[in-house]
Amino acid sequence: MNRSARAFWLRSPGRGELRDVTLAAPSDGEVLVRALYSGVSRGTETLVFRGGVPESQRAVMRAPFQEGEFPGPVKYGYLSVGVVEEGPDTLVGRTVFCLYPHQTRYVVPVSAVTVVPEHVPPARAVLAGTIETAVNALWDAAPLVGDRIAVIGGGMVGCSVAALLARFPGVRLQLVDADPARAKTAEALGVGFAAPEDALGDCDLVVHASATEQGLTRALELLAPEGTVLELSWYGDRRVALPLGEAFHSRRLTVRSSQVGTVSPRRAGRSYADRLALALDLLADPALDALITGESAFEELPEVLPRLASGEIPALCHRVSYGEAG
């Protein structure tokens, strides 16, 4: 059985490389997975690529199978879909999702893989980690039927949240972004779109995912009295100023954080496995293909990631195809 592999490493901020890996044979309770696809979540991964993880947050930001340390050398990533080549008979030949970095083959515990439902294409399943983030965000937000909602920030996480909110009955929903090109994505997801200056106010809930100070300020402006901003943005080492004078207190506004590293306290009886299984099941919807905005071969990652980080390649989720790599 082929146990050679190649992995993408961030050698130093802004510089990536491919490294050869020799894998140990899987022991009892482990599987050997051959990667089919992985996904680059442009927001988090390009922040890592630029070396923008604050020292105080380096432990929190570790990916489950990360090797090395921030700012580098480090092997980082968490959206991998592959086929089990060795392991328990019940898993061999099955397509699975794993929170693993960009690598052609890897050995992980059985508990680290989740079987992709047969009705979900493997190429779409790379979105599972981000849809899981959206599920947790909505568990935190607890939207109600008929709510007036805005999602500010049409990146991968914001669009994922908007796509799930579009299924709620009776909501007034807008995806808000400064880039007019996001209108096409919103349309594909069945969601209304507005530029920040044109967004509808009097919102019960605003989900903020733009990772900008201006976006968070606008989120507060769009709230109705007693409204809530659910903050999903990761700012890395940047400080953000927020207008907490003005009408913040008189209108009794709330800013709440949500982070996928913990299952929402509102669903304390659910496990990480429950949440990921739900995310994979939700990926049966072909409309979510709109979140995948580009694809390249694994061998191209050292050249592609700098272009993603600079914005030269505009992306929500950029898919990496492994073909016969490694």
N, C-alpha and C positions, 0 to 999 in steps of 0.2 A: 504494500500500500504506500502511495506517495505521501511522505511526511515532510517534504521540503515546502518552504513558504517564503513569501516576500511581504514586508511590512513597510508602511509609510511612517517615517519619523520626522518630527520637527527638529532639525539639527540645532538651530538657533533662531531667534525671532526673525521671521521673513524668509527662512531658508529651509526647504524640505528635501528629503532624500529617501530612496528606497533601500532597504536593507534585507539581506538574506537571513532566513531563520530556519533552524532545524528543530522540528517538533518531537517531543517525547511521545511514545505510544500512549494512547489514552488508557488510564487504569479503570478499575471498576467504578462506576458512577460518573464517568466522563464520556464525552463525545468528541470526535474529530469532525469539524465542519469545513466544507469547501465553500468559500464565498462565491455568491452569484452577483450580488449588488451591495453597495453601501451608500450612505447618504452623507453629504456635507451640509450641516445646518449652518447657513452662512453667518448668522449672528454670533453664536457662541464659538464656533470653530475658527472663524477668522479673527476673533478677539484673541483666542489662544495663539493663533499663528503670528499675530503681531506682537505677542509678548505682553498683552494687556491685563493679565490676571494679577490682581493686587496680592502682595505677600500675605496679607491677613486672611485671604480667601482661598489660598492654594489648596488647603486640605479639603475645604468644602467643594471645590471645583473638580476634584479628582473624578475621572471616569471609572466605572467599575473594573475595567481591565487595563487601565493606564499603566504604562511603564515609563520610568524616568520621572523627572520633576520639572515643574514650571520654573523659569521660562523655557528651558530646554537643556539638553536633548530630552524629548518627550514623545511618546507614542500615544496619541489621543484620538478619540472618536467613540461613537456609541450608537450607530445606526447600521447594523449589518444583517444581511439576509443570506442564508446559504443552505446547502444540502448536507445532511449528516452522512458521512462516509464510514465511520466506525462508531460503535457504541451499542446500546441495547437494541435488540431486534425490533422493538416497537418504534424506534426512532430512525433506524438506518433507512436512507432513501427519502426521509421526510424533509420538507422545507421548513426552516426554523428562523426565528428572529432572535438576535442576541445584541446586547449592549457592548459590542466589541469594536475596537479601532479598525482602521483600514488595513486589512491583511488578507492574503489569498487563502490561507488555511489557518485554523487555530484549534486548540484543545481547551475545552471549558467543562465545568461540572454540568451534569444533566439539568440541574436546577436553574442554570443560567440561560437555557434556551426555551423558547415558547414556540410551539408548532403553529405555523401559519395556516389558517383555515383554507380549505380547498377552493373556496369561492373568492379568495383574495389573491390576485396575481403577485408573484414574488417581486416584480419590479415596482409595485406600489407599496409593498409591505415595508420598504425602507422608511416610510413615513410614520411607522408605529410609535417610535419614541416621541415624536412631536405631537401626534394625536393623543398620546398618553398625557403629555403636558397639558393639552387643551382640556382633556377630561378632568384632570385634577383641578384646573382653574375653574371649571364650571361647578365642580363639587364645592369649591371655596366660595364662588360667587352666588350660588343658589338662585339663579334667575327664576322669575315667576311668569306664568302665562300672562300675556298682555304687556309685559315690561317694555319700556323705551330704552333701547340699548345702542351704544356706539362702541365700536372696536377701533382704537386709534393705533395705527401701525400695521401696514399691509405686508409685513414680513412673514416668515414661515409660521411662527407661533400665532401671530394675529390672524392670519388667514385660516389657520386650523380652528381657532376658537370661533371665528365667524361662520365657518362651514358647519360646525356643530350647532351653533345658536340658530342657524337658519331652519333647523328642524323643530324649534320650539313654536307652538301654536300662538298666534295672535301678537307676536312681538313686532315692534317697529325697530328695524335693525339697519345700521349703516356701517360699512367699513370706511374708515377715514384715513387718507394718506395724501401726502404732498405730491406724490408721483402719479400723474394722471394715467400712466400705463397700468396701474393697479386696478383701474376700472374694469379692464378686460378680465382679470382674475376674479374680481367680485362677481361679475356677470356669470362666469362659468360656475361659480359656487352658489348662485341663486341669491346673492346678497346685494343690497343697495350700496351705492358708493357716493362719497362726497369728498371734496377738498376740505382741509381744516377750516377755512373761512366760511364754507357753505354748510357745515354740518348742523344737523338739527339739535337743538338744545332740549332742556327740560327732561334729561335722561335719568332714569332710576339707577342705571348701572352704566359705567364706562370701563371697559377693559383696555388698559394701556399697555402697548407692546412696541412702541416706536423707539425706545431707548434714547429719547431726546428730552431735554429740559422743556423745549417748546411744546412737545406732545403732551407731557404730563401737566403743564400749565393749562393747555387747552382742554384736557380731560376734566379738570376742576371746573372750568368755565361752562362746560356742557351739562353739568349736573343739576338736577332739580333739588330743592330742599330735602335734606335727609338722604341724599343720594350717595353712592359709593363708587370710588375708583378702585378697581382691582389692578394692582401693579404687577406686571409680568416681566418687565424689562430688566435686563442685566447690564449694569453700567460699568462693570469692571473697575478700573481705578479712577473713574471720573466722578467729580462731585456735582451735585445737582441742586440748584436754588429753586425754591418753591414759594409762591405767594400765599403764605398762611395767615396773612392779615386780611384786608379787604373783607369779603363775605364768607370766608371759610368758617368762622365760628358762628356767625349769626344764622347761616343756613344749615349748620350742623352737618357738615360734610365729613366723609370718611375716606381715608386712603388705607387700603389693606394690601399686604403682600401675599404672593402665592409662589410656592416653590415646589417643583416636582420631587425633590429629594425626600419629602415627607408626604404620606397619604393624608389628604385633607382630614382635619379633626371632625368635620361634618360626616365623614364616612369611616369612622374609626374601626368599624367592624370589617372593612375591606382590606385586602392585602395588596402588595405591589403586583403580585401575579394576577389578581382579579382585575386590577386597573389595566394592565397590559393586554390581557385577554379581551377585555371590552374594546380597547383601542384597535386591536387587530380585526375584531368583528366589524367595527364601524368602517373599516377600510374596504368593505364590499362595495361602497358607493363610488362609481367611476368618476363622479364629479371631482373627487379629490386628486385625480391625475393633474389637475390644474396647478397643484402645489409643486410639481416637479417641472422645473423650468430649464433644465439643461442636463447633458450627460457627456461623460468622457470616459476613456479607458483608464484603468488603474495605473498603468505605466505613465500616464500623463500628469498624475497628481502633483509632482514637484513643480511643473510649469503652470498648472491650473490654479492651485491654491493662492499663489500671489496675485493672480488676476481676479480671483473671487474677493480677496481681501481688499484690493484697490477699488473694486466696483467696476472694473473693466468688463467683467462678466456679470451682468445683473442676474441675481438668482434668489429664489426662495429656497427650495431644496435642490441641490445639484447632485445628480445621481452618478455613481461610479460603477462602471460595468467591468466585471472580471474576465469574462470570456474564458480563454485558456491560460490566463496569467498564472505564473507560479507553478 
